[in-house]
Amino acid sequence: LHTLMIYNAVANGGKMMRPYLVNAVVRDGKMVQEFGPQVMRESVCSEQTLVQLRACLEGVVTEGTARSMETPLYTIAGKTG
């Protein structure tokens, strides 16, 4: 889960979000508790490091072992191995 949080932060421009599995708890048709996105940390690294991380992860798809996943429709980043 922590590894996924880091990858998510890279995808979110460095912002680390608290993971959650449900949007709300409802009992007898009434909202008991509601959950939403929460920022845990505004920035996990410098902008320069973020640019380098994205380049590396995108390179896995454009030049590396995940080349078969590349599509002209959108940018894909990945980590293999």
C-alpha positions in Angstrom: 0.0 0.0 0.0 2.9 2.4 0.8 4.5 1.7 -2.5 1.3 2.5 -4.3 0.9 5.7 -2.3 4.3 6.8 -3.6 3.5 6.1 -7.2 0.2 7.9 -6.7 2.0 10.9 -5.3 4.3 11.0 -8.4 1.2 10.9 -10.6 -0.4 13.7 -8.5 2.4 16.1 -9.0 4.1 15.2 -5.7 0.9 15.4 -3.5 0.5 12.3 -1.2 -3.1 11.4 -0.5 -4.5 9.2 2.3 -6.0 6.0 0.7 -9.6 5.2 1.4 -11.8 2.3 0.2 -15.4 3.7 0.7 -17.0 7.0 0.1 -19.6 6.7 2.8 -21.3 4.6 5.5 -25.1 4.6 5.2 -27.4 3.0 7.7 -31.1 2.7 7.1 -30.8 5.2 4.2 -29.1 7.8 6.4 -25.5 8.9 6.0 -23.6 7.9 9.1 -20.1 8.9 8.0 -18.7 10.3 4.8 -15.1 10.0 3.6 -13.2 12.0 1.0 -9.7 12.7 -0.3 -7.3 13.9 2.3 -3.8 15.3 1.6 -1.2 13.7 3.8 1.7 15.7 2.4 1.7 18.5 -0.2 5.0 17.5 -1.7 7.0 14.3 -1.3 10.0 15.6 -3.3 11.4 18.5 -5.2 10.0 19.4 -8.6 13.3 18.4 -10.2 13.2 14.9 -8.6 9.5 14.6 -9.7 10.4 15.4 -13.3 13.2 12.8 -13.2 10.9 10.1 -11.7 8.3 10.7 -14.3 10.8 10.5 -17.1 12.1 7.2 -15.8 8.7 5.7 -15.3 7.5 6.8 -18.7 10.7 5.5 -20.3 9.8 2.0 -19.2 6.8 2.2 -21.6 8.4 4.2 -24.4 11.8 2.6 -24.5 11.9 -0.3 -22.0 10.4 -3.7 -21.4 6.8 -2.4 -21.5 6.9 -1.0 -25.0 3.9 -3.1 -26.0 1.8 -1.0 -23.7 2.5 2.3 -25.5 -0.5 4.1 -27.1 -0.9 7.4 -28.9 -4.1 8.1 -26.9 -2.4 9.0 -23.6 0.9 8.8 -21.7 1.6 5.7 -19.7 4.2 5.3 -17.0 5.2 2.0 -15.4 7.6 -0.1 -13.4 8.4 -3.6 -14.4 10.5 -6.3 -12.8 
